[in-house]
């Protein structure tokens, strides 16, 4: 009989090769649908479906809004769209970015948990920072299964390590062993169904663009003194077990380390703008000095040249800050990692 499970997989940096290895080893009779989010840039050509189709026996396609879930089929989140799950169907939405990404992993995992409960098998693969951890917690809260790639073999180990640190993971596996594990789990009987908690359903609805309201934010958490790095609105602080998460009224969502990373990006942009402004002021002051000297106003020309040198020194100072990673240092990937051991139940 066909399985009633669904497999959801999240990956980021280093994830393409891991996904290819999994797809290559799955047999055509795999009994569950597989939904995948890989962090991609909005302008990405979206070739993951072709890569996975060529790799193995299962067909892989970019998900189409409203198409029905079928066992033995791989659904890939298209670039710049969230992939979310509703009972029996997939949705692709332009919902607010989470952890600085669209598609993001947490909306897929959270919506699968809300729709399929104990029948969800969630998998976190290689990637930076912690997208996928909150979603994996949602899957576990709904009695689903949590699977994580061994961090020591991941090209970018932060996502697996953060999942192991904050989630009671069921299985930790090397990529080579992942296909056999998923095939076995997809054929096992699921635990009894459990109604998804209200907060999981609310956050799934936000990603699906079905809900956006400040009253909802008040339900999820407490307003904080911090502002959203993207829209600069207020951030609500959400206590999610051992995790601190944030969400604004527009729906942008972050784990704490993603806020740091986003703030680092903002500082980098500001420093770049400041450096360019100082360089332009120096060039403009020198141009004015040339004009004044040509008209025999040497005192004013000297003052302008002094200003130009000061602006150039300011530009050099800002450049040193940029080179030293002043903004990015706050978002250093390693600051998000504190290790941790997962539970491996066979």
Buried (B, 14 or more C-beta within 10 A) or exposed (E): EEBBBBBBBBBBBBBBBBBBBBBBBBEEEBBBBBBBBBBBEEEEEBEBBBBBBEBBBBBBBBBEEEBEBEBBBBBBBBBBBBBBBBEEBBBBBEBBBBBBBBBBBBBBBBBBBBBBBBBBBBBBBBBBBBBBBBBBBBBBBBBBBBBBBBBEBBBBBBBBBBBBBBBEBBBBBBBEBBBEBBBEBBBEEBEEEEEBEEBBBBBBBBBBBBBBEEEBBEEBBEEEEBBBBBEEBBBBBBEBEEBBBBBBBBBBBBBBBBBBBBBBBBBBEEBBEBBEBBBEBBEBBBEBBEEBBEEEBEEBBEBBBEBBEBBBEBBEEBBEBBEEBBBBEBBBBEBBBEEBEBEEEE
